[in-house]
Protein backbone atom coordinates (compact mmCIF):
# COMPACT_ATOMS: atom_id res chain seq x y z
CA UNK A 1 0.00 0.00 0.00
CA UNK A 2 1.27 3.46 -0.89
CA UNK A 3 0.75 6.23 1.65
CA UNK A 4 0.34 9.94 0.94
CA UNK A 5 3.39 12.10 1.53
CA UNK A 6 1.84 13.92 4.47
CA UNK A 7 0.97 10.63 6.20
CA UNK A 8 4.47 9.31 5.61
CA UNK A 9 5.98 12.47 7.06
CA UNK A 10 3.80 12.31 10.18
CA UNK A 11 4.75 8.68 10.78
CA UNK A 12 8.42 9.54 10.29
CA UNK A 13 8.14 12.21 12.98
CA UNK A 14 6.58 9.76 15.41
CA UNK A 15 9.36 7.25 14.78
CA UNK A 16 12.10 9.86 15.15
CA UNK A 17 10.74 11.20 18.42
CA UNK A 18 10.35 7.69 19.84
CA UNK A 19 14.01 6.93 19.05
CA UNK A 20 15.08 10.31 20.41
CA UNK A 21 13.40 9.64 23.77
CA UNK A 22 15.35 6.40 24.19
CA UNK A 23 18.63 7.99 23.07
CA UNK A 24 18.24 10.97 25.38
CA UNK A 25 17.82 8.72 28.40
CA UNK A 26 21.15 7.13 27.55
CA UNK A 27 22.82 10.50 27.01
CA UNK A 28 21.50 11.71 30.37
CA UNK A 29 23.57 8.98 32.08
CA UNK A 30 26.80 10.37 30.64
CA UNK A 31 29.20 12.62 32.50
CA UNK A 32 30.04 16.19 31.59
CA UNK A 33 33.40 15.00 30.23
CA UNK A 34 31.75 12.43 27.96
CA UNK A 35 29.26 14.96 26.62
CA UNK A 36 32.01 17.53 26.04
CA UNK A 37 33.96 14.94 24.06
CA UNK A 38 30.96 14.42 21.78
CA UNK A 39 30.59 18.19 21.27
CA UNK A 40 34.26 18.56 20.38
CA UNK A 41 34.07 15.80 17.79
CA UNK A 42 30.92 17.32 16.26
CA UNK A 43 32.47 20.80 16.10
CA UNK A 44 35.61 19.45 14.42
CA UNK A 45 33.59 17.50 11.84
CA UNK A 46 31.41 20.52 11.03
CA UNK A 47 34.33 22.92 10.67
CA UNK A 48 36.09 20.42 8.37
CA UNK A 49 33.03 20.47 6.07
CA UNK A 50 32.30 24.19 6.43
CA UNK A 51 33.12 25.04 2.82
CA UNK A 52 31.35 22.23 0.92
CA UNK A 53 28.25 22.64 3.07
CA UNK A 54 28.26 26.41 2.46
CA UNK A 55 28.42 25.87 -1.29
CA UNK A 56 25.67 23.29 -1.09
CA UNK A 57 23.43 25.71 0.83
CA UNK A 58 23.83 28.52 -1.72
CA UNK A 59 23.32 26.17 -4.65
CA UNK A 60 20.12 24.72 -3.18
CA UNK A 61 18.51 27.89 -1.79
CA UNK A 62 19.89 30.61 -4.05
CA UNK A 63 20.43 32.75 -0.94
CA UNK A 64 23.61 34.52 0.06
CA UNK A 65 27.33 34.19 -0.62
CA UNK A 66 29.06 30.85 -0.05
CA UNK A 67 32.27 32.44 1.26
CA UNK A 68 30.25 34.17 3.98
CA UNK A 69 28.33 31.01 4.74
CA UNK A 70 31.68 29.33 5.46
CA UNK A 71 32.19 31.85 8.27
CA UNK A 72 28.64 31.24 9.47
CA UNK A 73 29.34 27.51 9.58
CA UNK A 74 32.44 28.17 11.66
CA UNK A 75 30.36 30.31 14.00
CA UNK A 76 27.80 27.53 14.28
CA UNK A 77 30.49 24.95 15.03
CA UNK A 78 33.92 26.05 16.27
CA UNK A 79 32.89 29.37 17.82
CA UNK A 80 29.82 27.86 19.45
CA UNK A 81 31.91 25.04 20.91
CA UNK A 82 34.60 27.39 22.21
CA UNK A 83 32.02 29.59 23.93
CA UNK A 84 30.45 26.72 25.87
CA UNK A 85 33.24 24.18 26.36
CA UNK A 86 33.84 25.15 30.00
CA UNK A 87 30.16 25.57 30.89
CA UNK A 88 28.70 23.03 33.33
CA UNK A 89 25.34 21.79 32.11
CA UNK A 90 24.82 18.30 33.60
CA UNK A 91 25.17 16.95 37.11
CA UNK A 92 26.07 19.41 39.86
CA UNK A 93 26.61 22.70 38.07
CA UNK A 94 26.88 24.98 41.12
CA UNK A 95 27.34 24.55 44.86
CA UNK A 96 27.33 27.15 47.63
CA UNK A 97 28.52 25.40 50.80
CA UNK A 98 28.13 28.52 52.93
CA UNK A 99 24.46 29.01 52.03
CA UNK A 100 23.95 25.24 51.72
CA UNK A 101 22.50 25.42 48.22
CA UNK A 102 23.20 23.14 45.26
CA UNK A 103 22.10 23.36 41.62
CA UNK A 104 21.78 20.35 39.33
CA UNK A 105 21.43 20.61 35.56
CA UNK A 106 18.51 18.58 34.23
CA UNK A 107 18.06 18.12 30.44
CA UNK A 108 14.70 19.08 28.98
CA UNK A 109 14.55 15.89 26.89
CA UNK A 110 13.95 16.09 23.16
CA UNK A 111 14.55 19.38 21.33
CA UNK A 112 12.43 20.09 18.26
CA UNK A 113 14.61 22.30 16.05
CA UNK A 114 13.10 24.27 13.19
CA UNK A 115 15.77 25.31 10.67
CA UNK A 116 15.37 28.29 8.28
CA UNK A 117 16.45 28.40 4.65
CA UNK A 118 18.49 31.60 5.14
CA UNK A 119 21.08 30.00 7.46
CA UNK A 120 20.40 26.29 7.01
CA UNK A 121 23.70 24.48 7.63
CA UNK A 122 25.06 26.82 10.31
CA UNK A 123 21.82 26.77 12.32
CA UNK A 124 21.72 22.96 12.15
CA UNK A 125 25.26 22.82 13.56
CA UNK A 126 24.59 25.37 16.28
CA UNK A 127 21.30 23.88 17.48
CA UNK A 128 22.74 20.36 17.49
CA UNK A 129 25.75 21.43 19.54
CA UNK A 130 23.83 23.34 22.21
CA UNK A 131 21.29 20.49 22.44
CA UNK A 132 23.93 17.81 22.97
CA UNK A 133 25.88 20.02 25.39
CA UNK A 134 22.79 20.33 27.56
CA UNK A 135 22.16 16.56 27.53
CA UNK A 136 19.24 16.63 25.11
CA UNK A 137 18.37 14.73 21.95
CA UNK A 138 17.42 16.77 18.88
CA UNK A 139 14.96 16.20 16.04
CA UNK A 140 15.56 18.61 13.16
CA UNK A 141 12.75 19.94 10.97
CA UNK A 142 14.34 21.33 7.79
CA UNK A 143 12.93 24.09 5.64
CA UNK A 144 11.73 22.35 2.44
CA UNK A 145 13.78 24.75 0.27
CA UNK A 146 16.97 23.76 2.10
CA UNK A 147 16.18 20.11 2.75
CA UNK A 148 19.23 18.51 1.13
CA UNK A 149 21.94 20.65 2.72
CA UNK A 150 20.29 20.35 6.16
CA UNK A 151 19.97 16.57 5.89
CA UNK A 152 23.62 16.34 4.83
CA UNK A 153 24.73 18.52 7.74
CA UNK A 154 22.71 16.40 10.18
CA UNK A 155 24.34 13.26 8.75
CA UNK A 156 27.84 14.68 9.35
CA UNK A 157 26.89 15.62 12.91
CA UNK A 158 25.30 12.25 13.61
CA UNK A 159 28.34 10.30 12.38
CA UNK A 160 30.75 12.47 14.37
CA UNK A 161 28.67 12.11 17.54
CA UNK A 162 28.54 8.34 17.13
CA UNK A 163 32.33 8.17 16.78
CA UNK A 164 32.61 10.00 20.09
CA UNK A 165 30.28 7.58 21.88
CA UNK A 166 26.85 9.22 21.55
CA UNK A 167 23.86 6.86 21.52
CA UNK A 168 22.07 6.17 18.23
CA UNK A 169 19.14 8.51 17.69
CA UNK A 170 20.54 11.51 19.57
CA UNK A 171 20.64 13.61 16.37
CA UNK A 172 17.93 12.98 13.78
CA UNK A 173 16.42 14.87 10.87
CA UNK A 174 13.07 14.70 9.10
CA UNK A 175 13.67 13.55 5.51
CA UNK A 176 10.10 14.17 4.31
CA UNK A 177 9.51 17.79 5.33
CA UNK A 178 5.87 18.84 5.15
CA UNK A 179 3.71 21.28 7.07
CA UNK A 180 1.96 18.29 8.60
CA UNK A 181 5.27 16.83 9.77
CA UNK A 182 6.32 20.09 11.41
CA UNK A 183 2.94 20.39 13.10
CA UNK A 184 3.18 16.81 14.40
CA UNK A 185 6.68 17.48 15.73
CA UNK A 186 5.72 20.72 17.49
CA UNK A 187 2.69 19.14 19.16
CA UNK A 188 4.24 15.78 20.06
CA UNK A 189 3.80 15.17 23.78
CA UNK A 190 7.37 13.86 24.14
CA UNK A 191 8.98 17.13 22.99
CA UNK A 192 10.78 18.88 25.83
CA UNK A 193 11.30 22.23 24.13
CA UNK A 194 11.00 23.80 20.68
CA UNK A 195 13.75 25.97 19.16
CA UNK A 196 12.00 27.95 16.43
CA UNK A 197 14.06 30.04 14.03
CA UNK A 198 12.21 31.20 10.94
CA UNK A 199 9.25 33.25 9.82
CA UNK A 200 6.72 34.90 12.12
CA UNK A 201 4.03 32.30 11.32
CA UNK A 202 6.38 29.47 12.27
CA UNK A 203 7.27 31.12 15.56
CA UNK A 204 3.60 31.65 16.38
CA UNK A 205 2.91 27.98 15.62
CA UNK A 206 5.70 26.97 18.01
CA UNK A 207 4.28 29.06 20.86
CA UNK A 208 0.75 27.81 20.29
CA UNK A 209 1.78 24.14 20.13
CA UNK A 210 1.23 23.40 23.80
CA UNK A 211 4.93 22.61 24.34
CA UNK A 212 7.57 24.92 25.83
CA UNK A 213 9.19 26.99 23.08
CA UNK A 214 11.92 29.50 22.41
CA UNK A 215 11.17 31.43 19.24
CA UNK A 216 12.48 34.60 17.66
CA UNK A 217 10.57 37.26 15.79
CA UNK A 218 11.65 39.36 12.81
CA UNK A 219 14.52 41.82 13.00
CA UNK A 220 14.30 45.36 11.66
CA UNK A 221 17.22 47.06 13.33
CA UNK A 222 18.03 50.69 12.53
CA UNK A 223 21.65 51.86 12.55
CA UNK A 224 22.02 55.29 14.09
CA UNK A 225 25.08 57.35 13.09
CA UNK A 226 25.42 60.05 15.76
CA UNK A 227 27.35 63.28 15.14
CA UNK A 228 30.37 62.21 17.23
CA UNK A 229 30.81 58.94 15.29
CA UNK A 230 33.81 58.05 13.18
CA UNK A 231 31.74 58.30 9.99
CA UNK A 232 34.06 56.32 7.71
CA UNK A 233 34.25 53.42 10.17
CA UNK A 234 30.53 53.55 10.93
CA UNK A 235 29.62 53.34 7.23
CA UNK A 236 32.14 50.54 6.69
CA UNK A 237 30.58 48.54 9.53
CA UNK A 238 27.09 49.04 8.10
CA UNK A 239 28.10 48.20 4.52
CA UNK A 240 30.08 45.13 5.61
CA UNK A 241 27.17 43.93 7.70
CA UNK A 242 24.47 44.54 5.11
CA UNK A 243 26.42 42.76 2.37
CA UNK A 244 27.59 39.85 4.55
CA UNK A 245 25.87 36.81 3.04
CA UNK A 246 23.72 39.39 1.20
CA UNK A 247 21.98 40.48 4.39
CA UNK A 248 20.41 37.17 5.44
CA UNK A 249 21.19 37.51 9.17
CA UNK A 250 18.17 38.97 10.97
CA UNK A 251 20.38 41.20 13.14
CA UNK A 252 21.65 43.05 10.04
CA UNK A 253 20.81 46.73 9.66
CA UNK A 254 17.59 47.62 7.85
CA UNK A 255 17.88 51.40 7.86
CA UNK A 256 20.33 54.22 8.53
CA UNK A 257 19.25 57.06 10.80
CA UNK A 258 21.53 60.09 11.01
CA UNK A 259 21.51 63.85 11.77
CA UNK A 260 21.23 66.87 9.48
CA UNK A 261 24.52 68.29 10.73
CA UNK A 262 26.47 65.31 9.29
CA UNK A 263 24.05 64.28 6.50
CA UNK A 264 26.31 65.23 3.60
CA UNK A 265 29.35 63.53 5.11
CA UNK A 266 27.40 60.33 5.67
CA UNK A 267 25.94 60.37 2.14
CA UNK A 268 29.34 60.98 0.56
CA UNK A 269 30.91 58.16 2.56
CA UNK A 270 28.09 55.74 1.74
CA UNK A 271 28.53 56.49 -1.97
CA UNK A 272 32.31 56.12 -1.68
CA UNK A 273 31.86 52.66 -0.17
CA UNK A 274 29.46 51.35 -2.82
CA UNK A 275 26.05 52.63 -1.79
CA UNK A 276 23.61 53.84 -4.44
CA UNK A 277 20.87 56.33 -3.49
CA UNK A 278 17.89 55.62 -5.69
CA UNK A 279 15.75 58.39 -7.16
CA UNK A 280 12.12 58.66 -6.05
CA UNK A 281 11.07 56.94 -9.27
CA UNK A 282 13.54 54.09 -8.76
CA UNK A 283 12.48 53.71 -5.12
CA UNK A 284 8.85 53.40 -6.21
CA UNK A 285 9.78 50.73 -8.76
CA UNK A 286 11.72 48.67 -6.25
CA UNK A 287 9.17 49.05 -3.45
CA UNK A 288 6.81 46.79 -5.35
CA UNK A 289 9.27 43.90 -5.05
CA UNK A 290 10.01 44.14 -1.31
CA UNK A 291 6.67 42.88 0.02
CA UNK A 292 4.18 40.31 -1.21
CA UNK A 293 0.47 41.03 -1.53
CA UNK A 294 -0.11 39.64 1.98
CA UNK A 295 2.35 42.14 3.48
CA UNK A 296 5.18 39.67 4.12
CA UNK A 297 8.73 39.88 2.76
CA UNK A 298 9.14 38.72 -0.82
CA UNK A 299 11.42 35.63 -0.81
CA UNK A 300 12.59 36.48 -4.33
CA UNK A 301 14.78 39.30 -3.01
CA UNK A 302 16.09 37.48 0.08
CA UNK A 303 19.84 36.91 -0.02
CA UNK A 304 20.23 38.38 -3.50
CA UNK A 305 22.91 40.89 -4.48
CA UNK A 306 22.17 44.58 -5.11
CA UNK A 307 22.69 44.04 -8.84
CA UNK A 308 20.31 41.07 -8.99
CA UNK A 309 17.63 43.05 -7.14
CA UNK A 310 18.09 46.07 -9.42
CA UNK A 311 17.78 43.86 -12.49
CA UNK A 312 14.60 42.37 -11.05
CA UNK A 313 13.11 45.86 -10.63
CA UNK A 314 14.39 47.17 -13.98
CA UNK A 315 16.71 49.75 -12.41
CA UNK A 316 20.10 50.67 -13.85
CA UNK A 317 22.76 51.06 -11.17
CA UNK A 318 26.51 51.78 -11.31
CA UNK A 319 28.85 48.82 -11.62
CA UNK A 320 30.17 47.77 -8.22
CA UNK A 321 27.10 48.89 -6.27
CA UNK A 322 26.95 46.99 -2.98
CA UNK A 323 23.82 48.39 -1.31
CA UNK A 324 20.67 50.15 -2.55
CA UNK A 325 19.38 53.04 -0.43
CA UNK A 326 16.05 54.86 -0.43
CA UNK A 327 15.45 58.19 1.33
CA UNK A 328 12.42 57.91 3.61
CA UNK A 329 10.50 60.26 5.90
CA UNK A 330 7.80 57.95 7.27
CA UNK A 331 7.39 54.56 8.92
CA UNK A 332 4.51 52.11 8.57
CA UNK A 333 3.40 48.60 7.73
CA UNK A 334 2.57 49.77 4.20
CA UNK A 335 5.97 51.42 3.71
CA UNK A 336 8.24 48.59 2.50
CA UNK A 337 11.52 50.39 3.19
CA UNK A 338 10.66 50.72 6.88
CA UNK A 339 10.23 46.93 7.17
CA UNK A 340 12.69 44.02 7.44
CA UNK A 341 14.58 43.38 4.19
CA UNK A 342 16.97 40.40 4.30
CA UNK A 343 19.00 41.68 1.37
CA UNK A 344 21.25 44.70 0.55
CA UNK A 345 18.50 47.38 0.73
CA UNK A 346 18.54 50.17 3.33
CA UNK A 347 16.13 52.96 4.21
CA UNK A 348 17.78 56.32 4.91
CA UNK A 349 16.36 58.77 7.49
CA UNK A 350 17.73 62.17 8.57
CA UNK A 351 16.69 63.80 11.87
CA UNK A 352 17.29 67.09 13.73
CA UNK A 353 19.35 65.64 16.60
CA UNK A 354 19.85 62.59 18.76
CA UNK A 355 16.52 63.00 20.58
CA UNK A 356 14.62 63.03 17.27
CA UNK A 357 16.75 60.15 15.98
CA UNK A 358 15.98 58.23 19.16
CA UNK A 359 12.25 58.64 18.59
CA UNK A 360 12.61 57.61 14.93
CA UNK A 361 14.48 54.43 15.90
CA UNK A 362 11.78 53.53 18.41
CA UNK A 363 9.11 54.13 15.76
CA UNK A 364 10.95 51.83 13.32
CA UNK A 365 11.32 49.10 15.93
CA UNK A 366 7.71 49.29 17.07
CA UNK A 367 6.64 49.04 13.43
CA UNK A 368 8.52 45.73 13.14
CA UNK A 369 11.41 44.11 14.98
CA UNK A 370 10.66 45.17 18.57
CA UNK A 371 12.82 43.26 21.03
CA UNK A 372 15.45 42.24 18.49
CA UNK A 373 18.57 44.32 17.70
CA UNK A 374 19.77 47.79 16.72
CA UNK A 375 23.17 49.46 16.35
CA UNK A 376 24.52 52.87 17.33
CA UNK A 377 27.70 54.49 16.09
CA UNK A 378 28.81 57.16 18.54
CA UNK A 379 31.63 58.30 20.83
CA UNK A 380 29.21 60.02 23.23
CA UNK A 381 28.71 57.66 26.17
CA UNK A 382 25.79 59.71 27.50
CA UNK A 383 23.87 59.28 24.23
CA UNK A 384 24.72 55.59 24.12
CA UNK A 385 23.36 55.14 27.65
CA UNK A 386 20.17 57.00 26.78
CA UNK A 387 19.64 54.71 23.80
CA UNK A 388 20.30 51.69 26.01
CA UNK A 389 17.68 52.87 28.51
CA UNK A 390 14.99 53.68 25.94
CA UNK A 391 15.21 51.27 23.00
CA UNK A 392 12.82 48.27 22.87
CA UNK A 393 15.59 45.82 21.89
CA UNK A 394 17.42 42.89 23.47
CA UNK A 395 20.75 43.84 21.88
CA UNK A 396 22.07 47.39 21.47
CA UNK A 397 25.30 47.05 19.49
CA UNK A 398 27.84 49.86 19.71
CA UNK A 399 30.36 50.67 16.95
CA UNK A 400 30.19 47.24 15.32
CA UNK A 401 28.48 45.57 12.33
CA UNK A 402 24.93 44.57 13.29
CA UNK A 403 24.86 41.16 11.61
CA UNK A 404 28.15 39.99 13.08
CA UNK A 405 27.80 41.76 16.42
CA UNK A 406 24.33 40.40 17.09
CA UNK A 407 25.38 36.76 16.65
CA UNK A 408 28.44 37.26 18.85
CA UNK A 409 31.12 37.17 16.15
CA UNK A 410 32.45 40.73 16.68
CA UNK A 411 31.17 41.23 20.25
CA UNK A 412 31.40 39.26 23.47
CA UNK A 413 27.78 38.19 23.23
CA UNK A 414 27.22 34.44 23.22
CA UNK A 415 27.71 33.06 19.68
CA UNK A 416 24.21 32.12 18.57
CA UNK A 417 21.95 31.86 15.55
CA UNK A 418 18.77 32.09 17.60
CA UNK A 419 18.43 35.58 19.05
CA UNK A 420 15.69 36.00 21.63
CA UNK A 421 13.48 39.10 21.38
CA UNK A 422 12.12 39.19 24.93
CA UNK A 423 8.48 39.67 25.85
CA UNK A 424 8.22 42.90 23.82
CA UNK A 425 9.02 40.83 20.72
CA UNK A 426 6.80 37.90 21.70
CA UNK A 427 9.70 35.69 22.79
CA UNK A 428 10.22 33.76 26.02
CA UNK A 429 13.81 34.99 26.31
CA UNK A 430 15.94 37.98 25.41
CA UNK A 431 19.12 35.88 25.36
CA UNK A 432 21.39 34.79 22.59
CA UNK A 433 20.16 31.24 23.09
CA UNK A 434 22.74 28.78 24.40
CA UNK A 435 22.89 25.45 26.24
CA UNK A 436 21.80 26.94 29.57
CA UNK A 437 18.48 27.85 27.94
CA UNK A 438 17.93 24.12 27.29
CA UNK A 439 18.19 22.81 30.83
CA UNK A 440 16.03 22.92 33.92
CA UNK A 441 17.78 23.56 37.20
CA UNK A 442 16.99 21.36 40.18
CA UNK A 443 17.81 23.24 43.37
CA UNK A 444 18.79 21.43 46.54
CA UNK A 445 18.31 23.55 49.64
CA UNK A 446 19.35 22.45 53.17
CA UNK A 447 17.39 23.71 56.15
CA UNK A 448 19.29 26.43 58.02
CA UNK A 449 16.61 27.72 60.45
CA UNK A 450 13.86 26.42 62.69
CA UNK A 451 10.41 27.89 63.22
CA UNK A 452 11.53 29.14 66.63
CA UNK A 453 14.37 31.03 64.94
CA UNK A 454 11.89 32.73 62.61
CA UNK A 455 9.70 33.78 65.54
CA UNK A 456 12.68 35.24 67.40
CA UNK A 457 13.71 37.26 64.39
CA UNK A 458 10.15 38.33 63.50
CA UNK A 459 7.97 38.37 66.66
CA UNK A 460 4.24 37.90 66.01
CA UNK A 461 1.76 39.87 68.23
CA UNK A 462 -0.46 37.83 70.53
CA UNK A 463 -4.19 37.72 69.76
CA UNK A 464 -6.88 40.13 71.09
CA UNK A 465 -7.85 43.78 70.69
CA UNK A 466 -4.57 44.85 72.28
CA UNK A 467 -2.70 43.14 69.44
CA UNK A 468 -5.01 44.85 66.94
CA UNK A 469 -4.35 48.21 68.59
CA UNK A 470 -0.60 47.50 68.42
CA UNK A 471 -0.85 46.62 64.77
CA UNK A 472 -2.75 49.83 64.11
CA UNK A 473 -0.14 51.86 65.94
CA UNK A 474 2.74 50.21 64.06
CA UNK A 475 0.99 50.80 60.75
CA UNK A 476 1.01 54.55 61.20
CA UNK A 477 -2.51 55.00 62.65
CA UNK A 478 -0.88 56.20 65.85
CA UNK A 479 -2.33 59.53 66.86
CA UNK A 480 -5.48 60.15 68.88
CA UNK A 481 -7.28 62.11 66.16
CA UNK A 482 -6.51 59.44 63.56
CA UNK A 483 -7.72 56.69 65.90
CA UNK A 484 -10.97 58.57 66.44
CA UNK A 485 -11.36 58.93 62.69
CA UNK A 486 -10.92 55.15 62.47
CA UNK A 487 -14.02 54.82 64.64
CA UNK A 488 -12.50 53.97 68.03
CA UNK A 489 -11.33 55.83 71.10
CA UNK A 490 -7.74 56.78 71.69
CA UNK A 491 -7.48 53.98 74.28
CA UNK A 492 -8.57 51.34 71.74
CA UNK A 493 -11.68 50.31 73.74
CA UNK A 494 -15.02 49.00 72.42
CA UNK A 495 -13.81 47.50 69.16
CA UNK A 496 -16.64 46.12 67.00
CA UNK A 497 -16.63 44.33 63.65
CA UNK A 498 -17.54 47.63 61.99
CA UNK A 499 -14.60 49.27 63.76
CA UNK A 500 -12.25 46.63 62.41
CA UNK A 501 -13.48 47.23 58.86
CA UNK A 502 -13.01 51.00 59.24
CA UNK A 503 -9.55 50.51 60.72
CA UNK A 504 -8.55 48.18 57.90
CA UNK A 505 -9.68 50.69 55.28
CA UNK A 506 -7.83 53.49 57.08
CA UNK A 507 -4.62 51.45 57.20
CA UNK A 508 -4.87 50.57 53.51
CA UNK A 509 -5.47 54.24 52.67
CA UNK A 510 -2.48 55.22 54.80
CA UNK A 511 -0.34 52.69 52.91
CA UNK A 512 -1.56 54.00 49.57
CA UNK A 513 -3.46 50.79 48.69
CA UNK A 514 -6.77 51.22 46.89
ZIKABEL-V103873 format. One line per field, one symbol per residue. ss: DSSP state (H for helix, E for strand, L for the rest). phi: phi as a letter, one per 20 degrees, with the letter a starting at -180 (. if undefined). burial: # if it has 16 or more other ideal C-beta (glycine too) atoms within 10 Angstrom, else .. A space follows every 10 residues. Layout:
ss: ???
phi: ???
burial: ???
This chain:
ss: LLLLHHHHHH HHHHHHHHHH HHHHHHHLLL LHHHHHHHHH HHHHHHHHLH HHHHHHHHHH HLLLLHHHHH HHHHHHHHHH HHHHLLLLLL EEEEEELLLL EEEEEEELLE EEEEELLLLH HHHHHHHHHH HHHLLLEEEE EELHHHHHHH HHHHHHHHHH HHHLLLLLLL EEELLLLLHH HHHHHHHLLL LLEEEELLLH HHHHHHHLLL LLEEELLLLL LEEEELLLLL HHHHHHHHHH HHHHHHHLLL LLLLEEEEEH HHHHHHHHHH HHLLEEELLH HHHHHHHHHH ELLLLLELLL LLLLLHHHHH HHHLLLLLLL LLEEEEELLL LLLLLHHHLL LLLLEEEEEE ELLHHHHHHH HHHHHHHLLL EEEEEEELLL HHHHHHHHHH LLEEEEEELL LHHHHHLLLL LLLLLLLLEL LLHHHLLLLL LELLHHHHEE EEEEELLLLL HHHHHHHLLL LLLLHHHHHH HHHHHLLLLH HHHHHLLLLL LLLLLLHHHH HHHHHHHHHH LLLL
phi: .defgfffff fggfffffff ffffffffee fgffffffff ffffffffdg ffffffffff emencffffg ffffffdfff fffdfeeecc mfdbbdffel ccdcfcgeod eededeefcf ffffffffff ffgendecde defgfcgfff ffffffffff fffeofffnf cccfdcfcff ffffffeffe eebdddcrff fffffffefn dgbcccefea ffdedefeff fffgffffff ffefllmeef effdbddbdg fcgfffffff ffeoeceffg ffffgfgfdf defeneffff efmefgffff ffemdecffn fdceccfccc crfedgfedf ceafccecdc cfafffffff fffffffang nebbccdade fffgfffffd ffcecdedlb ffgeffened ceffgadcdf dmffdmdebd fffcfffdce deddcefcbd gffffffcfd fffoffffff ffffeoecdf ffffffobff emeledffff fffgffffff ened
burial: .......### .##..##.## #.##..##.# .#..#####. ###.###.## .#######.# #.####.### ########## #.##..#.## ..#....... .######### ########## ########## ########## ###.###### ####.###.# #..#.##.## ########.# ########.# ########## .##.###.#. #.######## #######.#. #..##.#### ########## #########. .#..###.## ..######.. .##.###.## #.....###. #######.## ..#.#.#... ######.#.. #...###### ########## #..#..##.# #####.#### ########.. ..##..#... #######.## ########## #.######## ##.####### #########. .......... .......... .......##. .#....#... ..#..###.. .#..#...## ..#..##... ....
